[in-house]
Amino acid sequence: MRLVIMGPPGAGKGTQADGLATRLGIPHISTGDIFRANVTQGTPLGIEAKRYMDAGEYVPDGVTNAMVRDRLSQDDCRPGFLLDGYPRTLEQVGELDEMLKSDGLAVDRAVELTVVVDEVVTRLLKRAQEQGRADDTEDVIRRRLEVYAEQTAPLTAVYESRGILVRVDGMGTVDEVTARLLIALGA
Ligand code: AMP
């Protein structure tokens, strides 16, 4: 299964993707996690990415695409993968298609986690207190939600037109949402 999970910041994507990937026996690939690991290690990629992340903006497509291409070429992705936080722009959608097409593959399913925006801001502020993420301040959260609405939400239409989009209600407990996801994916 080659899956993409989408949804605004704070929708619980990371948590759900983790559980789902374990359940399906495929790697969970979070571009946000990979960027954060690079920031922590102080790599050139991390130094470049941090400028954008701290402002709530997207890291440039060229940088992000190269990173994903490299990750997807690794052996553990052969049976499939769950991409979390990628693609986020139309250009990334096209790039992902190209990466897979060269091996005769395609995205099988895209899942959109839907949420109530006010609820999401509350969740993110709570996470800011618990984890101290640099991009979880109120201003940056609002900017991230705006960027999502402008640049990423429209992408669901692309997957919808291909007939591979499933929408899942992301409100509720972690277990409730996991159960809905498994049903929606027929897993
Ligand atoms: P996330 O953990 O998915 O919320 O991502 C945190 C931040 O990493 C985002 O706000 C962006 O700055 C950056 N990022 C993650 N994935 C991407 C992507 N596909 N394209 C551009 N920037 C990304």
Residues whose N, C-alpha, C, O or C-beta is under 5 A from the ligand:
A	BS01	AMP	P9 T31 G32 D33 F35 Y52 M53 G56 E57 Y58 V59 T64 G85 Y86 P87 R88
